Amino acid sequence: MNPTLTAIPGLKVGHWTNRECGTGCTVVLCPEGAVAGVDIRGGAPGTRETPLLEPTSAVEKVHAVLLSGGSAYGLSAADGVMRWLEERGYGFDVGVAKVPIVPAAILFDLPVARADVRPDAAAGYAACEAATDAPVEQGNVGVGTGATCGKALGFAQATKAGVGSAAIRLASGAIVAALVAVNAFGDVIDRHTGRIIAGARKPDGSGFADTMAYLASLDDLTIARLAERLRGQNTTLAVVATNVALSKNHTIKVAQMAHNGLARVIRPIHTMLDGDTIFALSLGELRADVSLLGELAADAVAQAVVNAVLAAEPLGGLPCARGFLPEQRDEL
């Protein structure tokens, strides 16, 4: 398997998955602390603790990042991550206790199977228990369990997506890696050919509808009704990380540039219907140019998105990309 986010020393990734109910969560553990930043581009995010990652906030390091399904309900899974870390003595020392810093973001997966079952504190704790530095499992696992893409023609015409990961190594020893949960309103594109590989499907089953072409054919009132129906139901989430030492400001810059990777392979992206959020983590002592790291982070994010949809499997009556592109089964 190609390298994933766990190629960064000091990181572990764990999934909690409930396939029957079509939901799950994923934790990225860095219990010794990682300098962190965040950049939110979507118009409908659901997050926790992200103000702590702003340049003016006092906290420099986080101890985990949680990505969860379950819409806003899924934010409660971070309570379990905090409990797991506290039991092991990790956290921000406030004198009378150590408080684990666990930023979190959620995606909307409620229509996939059961809307009344969402990741909770027990799920977050279980994800920590499952965390490992082995290559990240991809597809219908963790936060990717109920992830979908291509919602312009309604949920019934979407394509199953998932969670994916990728890493890039430099000759210097520097590594930039990404983990992405794809739950986008738009289509996923092969950036080399421009071909849609996952997205909104034509009702007659003849292939992909091309979301941008479809939207361009609509009048303003129809688009407004579509936006009202789908607002808050889409989000692509990512964690990028490097073994290069970065300041808090520079992690934010890397997170900003990493969003370019989403724009390369998801169309449209960063809409008012999406909550696109990218966290960036810095662990290690190596040195490298921050602009180079940001561009590599974008490349890693783009590959992780493609990996996510190619690793996905059918669920909730929705087909996956590999059903349309069987020749790409072995590209991961």
DRENTI-6400 format. One record per residue (C-alpha): x, y, z; residue in three letters. Coordinates in steps of 0.02 Angstrom, whole numbers, padded with zeros to 5 digits, always signed. Layout:
% DRENTI-6400
+--------+--------+--------+------+
|     px |     py |     pz | rodo |
+--------+--------+--------+------+
|      X |      Y |      Z |  ALA |
...
+--------+--------+--------+------+
***
This chain:
% DRENTI-6400
+--------+--------+--------+------+
|     px |     py |     pz | rodo |
+--------+--------+--------+------+
| +00000 | +00000 | +00000 |  MET |
| +00059 | +00176 | -00037 |  ASN |
| +00108 | +00286 | +00113 |  PRO |
| -00031 | +00373 | +00209 |  THR |
| -00049 | +00501 | +00349 |  LEU |
| +00034 | +00382 | +00472 |  THR |
| +00198 | +00403 | +00377 |  ALA |
| +00221 | +00554 | +00492 |  ILE |
| +00310 | +00493 | +00650 |  PRO |
| +00208 | +00529 | +00806 |  GLY |
| +00038 | +00511 | +00722 |  LEU |
| -00087 | +00370 | +00742 |  LYS |
| -00256 | +00354 | +00656 |  VAL |
| -00405 | +00257 | +00722 |  GLY |
| -00578 | +00225 | +00650 |  HIS |
| -00744 | +00184 | +00731 |  TRP |
| -00862 | +00114 | +00599 |  THR |
| -01047 | +00070 | +00600 |  ASN |
| -01085 | +00009 | +00424 |  ARG |
| -01261 | -00048 | +00468 |  GLU |
| -01308 | +00128 | +00519 |  CYS |
| -01199 | +00213 | +00389 |  GLY |
| -01091 | +00320 | +00502 |  THR |
| -00925 | +00328 | +00593 |  GLY |
| -00783 | +00436 | +00654 |  CYS |
| -00595 | +00447 | +00633 |  THR |
| -00467 | +00512 | +00757 |  VAL |
| -00292 | +00575 | +00718 |  VAL |
| -00194 | +00556 | +00879 |  LEU |
| -00040 | +00661 | +00919 |  CYS |
| -00043 | +00643 | +01109 |  PRO |
| +00127 | +00723 | +01137 |  GLU |
| +00062 | +00878 | +01049 |  GLY |
| +00072 | +00949 | +00873 |  ALA |
| +00074 | +01130 | +00818 |  VAL |
| -00091 | +01154 | +00728 |  ALA |
| -00186 | +01271 | +00615 |  GLY |
| -00351 | +01266 | +00520 |  VAL |
| -00428 | +01345 | +00367 |  ASP |
| -00616 | +01339 | +00334 |  ILE |
| -00674 | +01377 | +00157 |  ARG |
| -00849 | +01304 | +00148 |  GLY |
| -01003 | +01406 | +00190 |  GLY |
| -01084 | +01277 | +00305 |  ALA |
| -00954 | +01207 | +00427 |  PRO |
| -00984 | +01110 | +00586 |  GLY |
| -00833 | +01121 | +00702 |  THR |
| -00771 | +01121 | +00881 |  ARG |
| -00619 | +01209 | +00958 |  GLU |
| -00566 | +01289 | +00793 |  THR |
| -00552 | +01465 | +00871 |  PRO |
| -00406 | +01396 | +00974 |  LEU |
| -00311 | +01372 | +00811 |  LEU |
| -00321 | +01555 | +00762 |  GLU |
| -00155 | +01651 | +00765 |  PRO |
| -00211 | +01761 | +00910 |  THR |
| -00256 | +01615 | +01025 |  SER |
| -00136 | +01560 | +01161 |  ALA |
| -00142 | +01372 | +01130 |  VAL |
| -00004 | +01315 | +01011 |  GLU |
| -00027 | +01127 | +01009 |  LYS |
| -00168 | +01001 | +00995 |  VAL |
| -00171 | +00820 | +01055 |  HIS |
| -00291 | +00748 | +00927 |  ALA |
| -00405 | +00796 | +00784 |  VAL |
| -00575 | +00713 | +00764 |  LEU |
| -00670 | +00697 | +00601 |  LEU |
| -00845 | +00629 | +00624 |  SER |
| -01006 | +00586 | +00537 |  GLY |
| -01174 | +00617 | +00617 |  GLY |
| -01191 | +00801 | +00573 |  SER |
| -01180 | +00916 | +00726 |  ALA |
| -01225 | +00770 | +00839 |  TYR |
| -01058 | +00691 | +00794 |  GLY |
| -00960 | +00828 | +00880 |  LEU |
| -00997 | +00739 | +01044 |  SER |
| -00875 | +00602 | +00992 |  ALA |
| -00735 | +00723 | +01037 |  ALA |
| -00785 | +00702 | +01221 |  ASP |
| -00729 | +00521 | +01210 |  GLY |
| -00563 | +00571 | +01132 |  VAL |
| -00535 | +00694 | +01274 |  MET |
| -00574 | +00560 | +01402 |  ARG |
| -00452 | +00437 | +01321 |  TRP |
| -00313 | +00566 | +01321 |  LEU |
| -00350 | +00626 | +01499 |  GLU |
| -00341 | +00448 | +01566 |  GLU |
| -00165 | +00437 | +01497 |  ARG |
| -00105 | +00604 | +01562 |  GLY |
| -00104 | +00701 | +01399 |  TYR |
| -00165 | +00879 | +01381 |  GLY |
| -00133 | +01064 | +01406 |  PHE |
| -00070 | +01090 | +01583 |  ASP |
| -00180 | +01214 | +01675 |  VAL |
| -00105 | +01179 | +01845 |  GLY |
| -00248 | +01084 | +01924 |  VAL |
| -00273 | +00968 | +01774 |  ALA |
| -00217 | +00930 | +01599 |  LYS |
| -00348 | +00976 | +01469 |  VAL |
| -00334 | +00883 | +01303 |  PRO |
| -00355 | +00998 | +01153 |  ILE |
| -00460 | +00908 | +01023 |  VAL |
| -00523 | +01010 | +00875 |  PRO |
| -00660 | +00922 | +00778 |  ALA |
| -00763 | +00938 | +00620 |  ALA |
| -00914 | +00843 | +00559 |  ILE |
| -00997 | +00792 | +00397 |  LEU |
| -01179 | +00755 | +00355 |  PHE |
| -01213 | +00569 | +00329 |  ASP |
| -01387 | +00553 | +00406 |  LEU |
| -01480 | +00498 | +00247 |  PRO |
| -01369 | +00347 | +00212 |  VAL |
| -01451 | +00223 | +00332 |  ALA |
| -01512 | +00279 | +00504 |  ARG |
| -01523 | +00462 | +00551 |  ALA |
| -01549 | +00421 | +00735 |  ASP |
| -01379 | +00335 | +00759 |  VAL |
| -01229 | +00450 | +00766 |  ARG |
| -01051 | +00440 | +00833 |  PRO |
| -01048 | +00483 | +01019 |  ASP |
| -00919 | +00492 | +01158 |  ALA |
| -00906 | +00302 | +01163 |  ALA |
| -00871 | +00301 | +00976 |  ALA |
| -00733 | +00431 | +00995 |  GLY |
| -00654 | +00330 | +01135 |  TYR |
| -00663 | +00171 | +01031 |  ALA |
| -00579 | +00259 | +00885 |  ALA |
| -00435 | +00304 | +01001 |  CYS |
| -00423 | +00124 | +01061 |  GLU |
| -00411 | +00069 | +00878 |  ALA |
| -00279 | +00197 | +00831 |  ALA |
| -00120 | +00132 | +00752 |  THR |
| +00029 | +00194 | +00652 |  ASP |
| -00004 | +00063 | +00518 |  ALA |
| -00058 | +00125 | +00346 |  PRO |
| -00230 | +00206 | +00358 |  VAL |
| -00377 | +00098 | +00307 |  GLU |
| -00475 | +00187 | +00170 |  GLN |
| -00649 | +00188 | +00096 |  GLY |
| -00807 | +00148 | +00195 |  ASN |
| -00727 | +00163 | +00366 |  VAL |
| -00729 | +00290 | +00506 |  GLY |
| -00786 | +00462 | +00452 |  VAL |
| -00798 | +00397 | +00274 |  GLY |
| -00927 | +00263 | +00313 |  THR |
| -01076 | +00367 | +00259 |  GLY |
| -00984 | +00493 | +00149 |  ALA |
| -01055 | +00529 | -00025 |  THR |
| -01027 | +00651 | -00168 |  CYS |
| -01128 | +00727 | -00309 |  GLY |
| -01291 | +00785 | -00230 |  LYS |
| -01355 | +00908 | -00361 |  ALA |
| -01489 | +00788 | -00424 |  LEU |
| -01535 | +00731 | -00248 |  GLY |
| -01462 | +00604 | -00129 |  PHE |
| -01533 | +00457 | -00228 |  ALA |
| -01424 | +00505 | -00377 |  GLN |
| -01263 | +00530 | -00277 |  ALA |
| -01111 | +00415 | -00279 |  THR |
| -01034 | +00332 | -00127 |  LYS |
| -00871 | +00412 | -00072 |  ALA |
| -00766 | +00382 | +00084 |  GLY |
| -00604 | +00423 | +00173 |  VAL |
| -00435 | +00421 | +00086 |  GLY |
| -00255 | +00459 | +00126 |  SER |
| -00091 | +00494 | +00036 |  ALA |
| +00086 | +00549 | +00077 |  ALA |
| +00232 | +00627 | -00017 |  ILE |
| +00414 | +00601 | +00034 |  ARG |
| +00557 | +00717 | -00015 |  LEU |
| +00739 | +00668 | -00036 |  ALA |
| +00776 | +00777 | +00117 |  SER |
| +00671 | +00662 | +00226 |  GLY |
| +00528 | +00785 | +00238 |  ALA |
| +00354 | +00709 | +00224 |  ILE |
| +00188 | +00792 | +00187 |  VAL |
| +00032 | +00685 | +00207 |  ALA |
| -00156 | +00703 | +00202 |  ALA |
| -00314 | +00614 | +00259 |  LEU |
| -00476 | +00669 | +00176 |  VAL |
| -00659 | +00626 | +00204 |  ALA |
| -00754 | +00663 | +00043 |  VAL |
| -00936 | +00713 | +00069 |  ASN |
| -00946 | +00844 | -00067 |  ALA |
| -01092 | +00926 | -00155 |  PHE |
| -00988 | +00922 | -00314 |  GLY |
| -00910 | +00789 | -00425 |  ASP |
| -00738 | +00711 | -00405 |  VAL |
| -00628 | +00736 | -00558 |  ILE |
| -00476 | +00645 | -00626 |  ASP |
| -00362 | +00796 | -00635 |  ARG |
| -00255 | +00717 | -00772 |  HIS |
| -00399 | +00682 | -00892 |  THR |
| -00538 | +00797 | -00830 |  GLY |
| -00654 | +00647 | -00823 |  ARG |
| -00783 | +00633 | -00683 |  ILE |
| -00747 | +00478 | -00580 |  ILE |
| -00882 | +00501 | -00447 |  ALA |
| -01027 | +00620 | -00429 |  GLY |
| -01207 | +00657 | -00474 |  ALA |
| -01278 | +00518 | -00583 |  ARG |
| -01402 | +00535 | -00725 |  LYS |
| -01574 | +00466 | -00677 |  PRO |
| -01572 | +00350 | -00829 |  ASP |
| -01415 | +00264 | -00764 |  GLY |
| -01311 | +00313 | -00916 |  SER |
| -01168 | +00392 | -00818 |  GLY |
| -01126 | +00553 | -00728 |  PHE |
| -01232 | +00708 | -00752 |  ALA |
| -01090 | +00837 | -00735 |  ASP |
| -01143 | +00948 | -00590 |  THR |
| -01072 | +01109 | -00662 |  MET |
| -01159 | +01083 | -00829 |  ALA |
| -01321 | +01043 | -00739 |  TYR |
| -01311 | +01198 | -00628 |  LEU |
| -01272 | +01308 | -00778 |  ALA |
| -01433 | +01249 | -00861 |  SER |
| -01544 | +01303 | -00715 |  LEU |
| -01631 | +01469 | -00687 |  ASP |
| -01597 | +01571 | -00529 |  ASP |
| -01756 | +01517 | -00439 |  LEU |
| -01720 | +01332 | -00465 |  THR |
| -01542 | +01353 | -00403 |  ILE |
| -01606 | +01446 | -00250 |  ALA |
| -01727 | +01304 | -00210 |  ARG |
| -01589 | +01176 | -00233 |  LEU |
| -01475 | +01274 | -00117 |  ALA |
| -01610 | +01285 | +00016 |  GLU |
| -01641 | +01097 | +00009 |  ARG |
| -01457 | +01046 | +00018 |  LEU |
| -01381 | +01179 | +00132 |  ARG |
| -01276 | +01103 | +00270 |  GLY |
| -01279 | +00927 | +00197 |  GLN |
| -01107 | +00925 | +00115 |  ASN |
| -00929 | +00941 | +00176 |  THR |
| -00755 | +00883 | +00132 |  THR |
| -00641 | +00870 | +00284 |  LEU |
| -00453 | +00847 | +00288 |  ALA |
| -00303 | +00834 | +00402 |  VAL |
| -00133 | +00872 | +00326 |  VAL |
| +00027 | +00843 | +00423 |  ALA |
| +00214 | +00858 | +00404 |  THR |
| +00371 | +00809 | +00498 |  ASN |
| +00439 | +00984 | +00466 |  VAL |
| +00442 | +01107 | +00611 |  ALA |
| +00319 | +01248 | +00578 |  LEU |
| +00254 | +01395 | +00675 |  SER |
| +00068 | +01408 | +00708 |  LYS |
| +00052 | +01541 | +00572 |  ASN |
| +00140 | +01428 | +00448 |  HIS |
| +00027 | +01280 | +00486 |  THR |
| -00119 | +01393 | +00444 |  ILE |
| -00034 | +01440 | +00280 |  LYS |
| -00010 | +01256 | +00238 |  VAL |
| -00194 | +01224 | +00277 |  ALA |
| -00242 | +01368 | +00162 |  GLN |
| -00136 | +01304 | +00018 |  MET |
| -00196 | +01126 | +00046 |  ALA |
| -00371 | +01181 | -00005 |  HIS |
| -00300 | +01200 | -00182 |  ASN |
| -00294 | +01011 | -00186 |  GLY |
| -00483 | +01003 | -00160 |  LEU |
| -00508 | +01128 | -00301 |  ALA |
| -00405 | +01020 | -00419 |  ARG |
| -00515 | +00866 | -00401 |  VAL |
| -00688 | +00921 | -00338 |  ILE |
| -00802 | +01030 | -00442 |  ARG |
| -00885 | +01137 | -00379 |  PRO |
| -00797 | +01157 | -00211 |  ILE |
| -00805 | +01281 | -00066 |  HIS |
| -00988 | +01319 | -00101 |  THR |
| -01116 | +01387 | +00020 |  MET |
| -01182 | +01209 | +00029 |  LEU |
| -01016 | +01136 | +00090 |  ASP |
| -00922 | +01151 | +00255 |  GLY |
| -00748 | +01117 | +00186 |  ASP |
| -00620 | +01120 | +00327 |  THR |
| -00435 | +01075 | +00329 |  ILE |
| -00327 | +01054 | +00485 |  PHE |
| -00138 | +01058 | +00474 |  ALA |
| -00017 | +00978 | +00597 |  LEU |
| +00170 | +01000 | +00620 |  SER |
| +00274 | +00868 | +00708 |  LEU |
| +00463 | +00851 | +00697 |  GLY |
| +00618 | +00957 | +00683 |  GLU |
| +00660 | +00960 | +00497 |  LEU |
| +00666 | +01121 | +00398 |  ARG |
| +00584 | +01157 | +00231 |  ALA |
| +00508 | +01303 | +00136 |  ASP |
| +00328 | +01331 | +00190 |  VAL |
| +00271 | +01373 | +00013 |  SER |
| +00340 | +01208 | -00050 |  LEU |
| +00255 | +01116 | +00093 |  LEU |
| +00089 | +01199 | +00054 |  GLY |
| +00098 | +01149 | -00128 |  GLU |
| +00143 | +00971 | -00083 |  LEU |
| +00000 | +00969 | +00042 |  ALA |
| -00117 | +01015 | -00101 |  ALA |
| -00049 | +00871 | -00204 |  ASP |
| -00071 | +00750 | -00059 |  ALA |
| -00249 | +00811 | -00029 |  VAL |
| -00294 | +00790 | -00213 |  ALA |
| -00227 | +00612 | -00215 |  GLN |
| -00314 | +00571 | -00051 |  ALA |
| -00481 | +00627 | -00124 |  VAL |
| -00459 | +00512 | -00274 |  VAL |
| -00405 | +00370 | -00158 |  ASN |
| -00560 | +00398 | -00053 |  ALA |
| -00682 | +00373 | -00196 |  VAL |
| -00585 | +00229 | -00274 |  LEU |
| -00580 | +00137 | -00107 |  ALA |
| -00766 | +00165 | -00073 |  ALA |
| -00893 | +00024 | -00085 |  GLU |
| -01081 | +00030 | -00119 |  PRO |
| -01189 | +00073 | +00032 |  LEU |
| -01365 | +00134 | +00063 |  GLY |
| -01418 | +00094 | -00114 |  GLY |
| -01282 | +00204 | -00188 |  LEU |
| -01152 | +00137 | -00310 |  PRO |
| -00967 | +00178 | -00298 |  CYS |
| -00841 | +00245 | -00423 |  ALA |
| -00764 | +00075 | -00456 |  ARG |
| -00930 | +00016 | -00527 |  GLY |
| -00910 | +00146 | -00664 |  PHE |
| -00721 | +00132 | -00683 |  LEU |
| -00673 | -00050 | -00656 |  PRO |
| -00506 | -00022 | -00741 |  GLU |
| -00452 | +00088 | -00594 |  GLN |
| -00475 | -00042 | -00458 |  ARG |
| -00289 | -00065 | -00430 |  ASP |
| -00233 | +00117 | -00432 |  GLU |
| -00225 | +00137 | -00242 |  LEU |
+--------+--------+--------+------+
***
